[in-house]
Amino acid sequence: MFKLGLSTNAKEISEKLFAEYNAAGIENMEVSTSYDLYEGLNYEKLLEYSKKYDVKLWSFHLPFMPFDEIDISDRSLKAHTLKYLKSLIEKATAIGIDKFIIHPSGEPIAEEDRRERLDCAKESLFELAEFSKAHGAVMAVENLPRTCLGRNSEEMKELLSAHDNLRSCFDTNHLLGEKFEDYIQNIGNKIITMHTSDYDYLNERHWLPGEGKTDWKSLRDALVSVNYSGIWLYEVAFAAPPSIVRERDLTCMDFIRNADEILNDKSITVLGTPVSGLKHWTEM
């Protein structure tokens, strides 16, 4: 039904990681690392390992932290942020990457500032969309949780209206005020890629599917109903976050099994137990 992908999600992007993807049968990689490591990425090696291990460089997650340095919705940071992100787009498109995941804002954002931040983000997205189009790529705006921009389909549609070359990355664990069925129907074929992970509807958790409350059959079927043609791409760390307990770290094979179970209507193997007493994001 869908090909499988896995975000590097701040892991060390090494030849060993490409080999692990290949051995497990994970065909696609999203390049995503920590802010301090983007400048040191060896793009030539990424391309070399991609070819050697037959792992497609599906997408590139542009950095979004720290919020006081990178934010396309903050006028005081806009010029620096756009210059920095364009430099990364230029390097990544040179090795054939053609999809860039962008966060439309940092947080927190006060309600009285929301209109101005949306306007600034749209200006930035227009500029980035023009730049990426000139380099043969598209920008995929990610829906975000809490007070961030893009927290529901209404805001996402407004953000995407900034340029016809903008698309969307659907993060399955970021919706905290809208049902995923409604979000998917409203955004439709603008969704070209996804970040798959589970949560408890209280806050984003980035758990392995089956560890939270998501109805995965319904979510899968909702994507099919809008003719989603992207891949089933996980954004889950190997190590357990503080919100869940597992007996061991995840492996690439865990994602292969999980995808097989979800996409083929099998019972999902649950590896972790959420920590008790987790609070809603408004109470934290």
C-alpha positions as CSV (number, residue, x, y, z in Angstrom):
1,M,0.0,0.0,0.0
2,F,2.7,2.5,1.0
3,K,6.5,2.3,0.9
4,L,8.2,2.7,4.2
5,G,10.4,5.5,5.4
6,L,12.1,6.5,8.7
7,S,13.4,9.9,9.8
8,T,17.0,9.9,11.1
9,N,15.4,12.0,13.9
10,A,18.6,13.4,15.5
11,K,20.4,10.1,15.1
12,E,24.0,10.1,13.9
13,I,23.7,9.9,10.1
14,S,26.4,7.5,9.4
15,E,27.2,4.7,7.0
16,K,26.2,2.3,9.8
17,L,22.7,3.8,9.9
18,F,22.3,3.5,6.1
19,A,23.4,-0.2,6.4
20,E,20.8,-0.8,9.1
21,Y,18.0,0.7,7.0
22,N,19.0,-1.5,4.1
23,A,19.3,-4.7,6.2
24,A,15.8,-4.1,7.6
25,G,14.2,-3.2,4.2
26,I,13.6,0.5,5.0
27,E,13.7,2.1,1.5
28,N,13.5,5.8,2.3
29,M,15.2,8.2,4.7
30,E,14.3,11.7,5.9
31,V,17.4,13.6,6.8
32,S,16.8,15.2,10.2
33,T,19.4,16.1,12.8
34,S,20.1,18.4,15.7
35,Y,20.7,22.1,15.0
36,D,24.4,22.0,15.8
37,L,25.0,19.2,13.3
38,Y,23.4,20.6,10.2
39,E,26.4,22.7,9.3
40,G,28.6,19.6,9.5
41,L,26.5,17.4,7.2
42,N,28.6,15.8,4.5
43,Y,26.2,15.9,1.6
44,E,28.5,14.0,-0.8
45,K,28.7,11.1,1.8
46,L,24.9,11.1,2.1
47,L,24.6,10.6,-1.6
48,E,27.3,8.0,-1.7
49,Y,25.7,6.0,1.1
50,S,22.2,6.4,-0.5
51,K,23.4,4.8,-3.7
52,K,25.5,2.1,-2.0
53,Y,22.7,0.9,0.3
54,D,19.8,1.7,-2.0
55,V,18.1,4.0,0.5
56,K,16.4,7.0,-1.2
57,L,16.9,10.4,0.4
58,W,13.2,11.1,0.5
59,S,13.1,14.4,2.3
60,F,15.1,16.9,4.4
61,H,13.7,18.3,7.6
62,L,14.9,21.9,7.9
63,P,16.0,22.9,11.4
64,F,13.5,24.7,13.7
65,M,15.3,25.1,17.0
66,P,16.4,26.9,19.1
67,F,13.3,29.1,18.8
68,D,15.2,32.3,19.7
69,E,17.5,31.8,16.6
70,I,15.3,30.1,14.0
71,D,11.7,31.1,13.3
72,I,10.2,32.1,9.9
73,S,7.2,33.7,11.7
74,D,9.3,36.1,13.8
75,R,10.2,39.4,12.0
76,S,13.3,39.9,14.2
77,L,14.6,36.5,13.1
78,K,13.2,36.3,9.6
79,A,16.1,37.5,7.5
80,H,18.7,35.3,9.3
81,T,16.4,32.3,9.3
82,L,15.7,32.5,5.5
83,K,19.3,33.0,4.6
84,Y,20.3,30.0,6.7
85,L,17.5,27.7,5.4
86,K,18.2,28.7,1.8
87,S,21.8,27.7,2.2
88,L,20.7,24.2,3.4
89,I,18.2,23.9,0.6
90,E,20.9,24.7,-2.0
91,K,23.2,22.0,-0.6
92,A,20.5,19.3,-0.3
93,T,19.0,19.9,-3.8
94,A,22.5,19.5,-5.2
95,I,22.4,15.8,-4.2
96,G,18.8,15.3,-5.5
97,I,16.6,15.9,-2.4
98,D,13.4,17.5,-3.5
99,K,11.1,17.7,-0.5
100,F,11.8,20.0,2.5
101,I,9.9,19.9,5.7
102,I,9.4,23.3,7.3
103,H,8.0,24.3,10.7
104,P,5.8,27.5,10.2
105,S,6.8,28.8,13.7
106,G,8.3,28.2,17.1
107,E,6.4,28.8,20.3
108,P,4.9,30.0,22.5
109,I,2.7,32.4,20.5
110,A,0.2,34.6,22.3
111,E,-3.2,34.8,20.8
112,E,-2.9,38.6,20.3
113,D,0.3,38.0,18.3
114,R,-1.1,35.2,16.1
115,R,-2.3,37.3,13.2
116,E,1.0,39.1,12.8
117,R,3.0,35.8,13.1
118,L,0.8,34.2,10.5
119,D,1.4,37.1,8.1
120,C,5.1,36.9,8.6
121,A,5.2,33.1,8.2
122,K,3.3,33.4,4.9
123,E,5.8,36.0,3.6
124,S,8.6,33.6,4.5
125,L,6.9,30.6,3.0
126,F,6.4,32.5,-0.2
127,E,10.1,33.3,-0.4
128,L,11.1,29.8,0.5
129,A,8.7,28.3,-2.0
130,E,10.0,30.5,-4.8
131,F,13.6,29.5,-3.9
132,S,12.9,25.8,-3.6
133,K,10.9,25.8,-6.9
134,A,13.9,27.4,-8.7
135,H,16.0,24.4,-7.3
136,G,13.5,21.8,-8.4
137,A,12.0,21.1,-5.0
138,V,8.9,21.7,-2.9
139,M,8.3,22.9,0.7
140,A,6.1,20.7,2.9
141,V,4.7,22.7,5.8
142,E,4.2,20.6,8.9
143,N,1.2,20.9,11.2
144,L,2.3,21.7,14.7
145,P,0.8,21.4,18.2
146,R,-0.2,23.7,21.0
147,T,0.3,27.5,20.3
148,C,2.4,26.9,17.2
149,L,1.2,28.0,13.8
150,G,-0.5,25.3,11.7
151,R,-2.3,23.7,14.7
152,N,-5.4,22.9,12.7
153,S,-6.5,22.6,9.0
154,E,-7.9,26.1,8.9
155,E,-4.5,27.6,9.7
156,M,-2.7,25.1,7.5
157,K,-4.9,26.1,4.5
158,E,-4.1,29.7,5.1
159,L,-0.3,29.0,5.3
160,L,-0.4,26.9,2.1
161,S,-2.3,29.7,0.3
162,A,0.9,31.7,0.3
163,H,2.3,30.0,-2.8
164,D,1.1,27.3,-5.2
165,N,4.4,25.4,-4.7
166,L,3.7,24.7,-1.0
167,R,2.5,21.3,0.2
168,S,2.0,19.8,3.6
169,C,3.7,17.2,5.9
170,F,1.1,15.5,8.1
171,D,2.4,14.8,11.6
172,T,0.0,12.3,13.1
173,N,0.8,13.2,16.7
174,H,0.5,17.0,16.5
175,L,-3.3,17.5,16.3
176,L,-4.5,18.5,19.7
177,G,-7.7,20.3,18.8
178,E,-9.0,18.6,15.6
179,K,-9.8,15.0,14.5
180,F,-7.3,13.6,12.1
181,E,-10.2,12.5,9.8
182,D,-11.3,16.2,9.4
183,Y,-7.7,17.5,9.0
184,I,-6.9,15.0,6.3
185,Q,-10.1,15.7,4.4
186,N,-9.6,19.4,4.6
187,I,-6.0,19.4,3.4
188,G,-6.5,16.6,0.9
189,N,-3.9,16.1,-1.8
190,K,-1.7,18.9,-0.5
191,I,-0.3,16.2,1.9
192,I,2.7,14.8,0.2
193,T,4.6,13.2,3.1
194,M,4.0,12.4,6.8
195,H,5.5,11.9,10.2
196,T,4.0,8.8,11.8
197,S,4.0,8.4,15.5
198,D,1.4,7.8,18.3
199,Y,0.3,9.9,21.3
200,D,-2.3,10.3,24.0
201,Y,-4.2,13.3,22.7
202,L,-2.8,15.3,25.6
203,N,0.4,16.4,24.0
204,E,2.8,15.3,21.3
205,R,4.6,12.1,22.4
206,H,6.3,10.6,19.3
207,W,5.6,7.0,20.5
208,L,5.6,4.0,18.3
209,P,2.1,3.4,16.8
210,G,0.1,1.1,19.1
211,E,1.5,2.7,22.3
212,G,-1.0,5.6,22.2
213,K,-4.7,6.2,21.3
214,T,-4.6,6.6,17.6
215,D,-7.0,4.5,15.5
216,W,-4.5,3.5,12.9
217,K,-6.8,1.7,10.5
218,S,-9.0,4.8,10.3
219,L,-6.0,7.1,9.8
220,R,-4.6,4.8,7.1
221,D,-8.0,4.7,5.4
222,A,-8.4,8.5,5.6
223,L,-5.1,8.9,3.8
224,V,-6.2,6.5,1.1
225,S,-9.5,8.4,0.7
226,V,-7.7,11.6,-0.4
227,N,-5.4,9.6,-2.7
228,Y,-2.3,10.1,-0.6
229,S,0.7,9.1,-2.8
230,G,3.5,9.6,-0.3
231,I,5.2,7.1,1.9
232,W,4.6,5.8,5.5
233,L,7.4,7.6,7.2
234,Y,8.1,7.2,10.9
235,E,9.4,10.0,13.1
236,V,10.1,8.1,16.3
237,A,13.4,7.9,18.2
238,F,15.1,4.5,18.9
239,A,15.4,5.5,22.6
240,A,12.3,5.9,24.7
241,P,11.3,9.5,25.5
242,P,10.6,10.3,29.2
243,S,6.9,9.8,28.7
244,I,7.0,6.1,28.0
245,V,8.8,3.0,29.4
246,R,10.2,0.3,27.1
247,E,12.4,-2.7,28.0
248,R,14.8,-1.9,25.1
249,D,15.6,0.6,22.4
250,L,13.7,0.3,19.1
251,T,15.4,-1.1,16.0
252,C,14.8,-0.7,12.3
253,M,13.0,-4.1,12.3
254,D,10.5,-2.8,14.8
255,F,9.4,-0.2,12.3
256,I,9.1,-2.9,9.5
257,R,6.9,-5.0,11.8
258,N,4.8,-2.1,12.9
259,A,4.1,-0.9,9.4
260,D,3.2,-4.4,8.3
261,E,0.8,-4.7,11.2
262,I,-0.9,-1.4,10.5
263,L,-1.0,-1.6,6.7
264,N,-2.2,-5.2,6.6
265,D,-4.8,-5.1,9.4
266,K,-2.9,-7.2,11.9
267,S,-2.8,-6.8,15.7
268,I,-0.2,-4.2,16.6
269,T,2.7,-5.3,18.8
270,V,2.9,-2.9,21.8
271,L,6.4,-2.4,23.2
272,G,6.0,0.5,25.6
273,T,3.9,1.6,28.6
274,P,3.1,5.3,29.0
275,V,4.2,6.9,32.2
276,S,1.3,7.4,34.6
277,G,0.0,10.9,35.4
278,L,0.9,12.6,32.1
279,K,-0.8,15.9,31.8
280,H,-2.5,17.9,29.1
281,W,-0.2,20.5,27.5
282,T,-2.2,23.4,29.0
283,E,-1.4,22.0,32.5
284,M,2.3,21.7,32.0
